[in-house]
């Protein structure tokens, strides 16, 4: 007898799903039976993710979404709930990486990091809570970083905001556990995507970054987006039904 897909007929919304980890997670959830609403700042990239989902026989829709626009974020949650009747999984993935020590980062840059790495997650999570409450529960996954569980030299805005994101997730997990709304933080390490541009600059180029990964990560390699997608599936599905407030670190042992 064929095993039922992990997310059969559930509705998932993924932000910043146009590339990298966001795309991999969206495709993986669709593969496991979810209808995935794919959003990205660039609607063309969201459409590319949807094309990959549909090519594999999955279902979803693609929409442009600026996570810095509170009204647009709230409207997107309302759209999904109205059109699909529920939101079982929210993967809030948008973020920004700005390199530099305190003297190198301007207050405006710190504000930009806070806006995407913390505040945007708060706004979208706050908007989805009433819908998950009404349906009897749900899973909220916030992408933080293993930088939210350690301290990176020369990355003050990134480490600060990622620690804040992890703290916020734990607080919301405690506040809403009785309502069966689970909040967990996804904390990837070095995954070879364009998002690492800040670290590459801070370390002095691609070669130096490659050497750092090889020498510092105990497993001696980059993570792959597929590695992180497996963590997303776990947090999204009933396999983690007794898990909330977790910072799921997937980094080849870098934090050790």
QUIJOSUL-V292337 format. One record per helix or strand of 2 or more residues. SS is the DSSP state (a for helix, b for strand). FROM is the first residue (numbers start at 1). TO is the last residue. If there is no record, write none. Layout:
SS:FROM:TO + SS:FROM:TO
//
This chain:
b:11:14 + a:20:31 + b:35:40 + a:43:55 + b:59:64 + a:70:84 + b:89:92 + a:107:135 + b:138:143 + a:146:148 + a:156:179 + b:181:188 + a:194:203 + a:206:216 + a:225:236 + a:238:240 + b:247:250
//
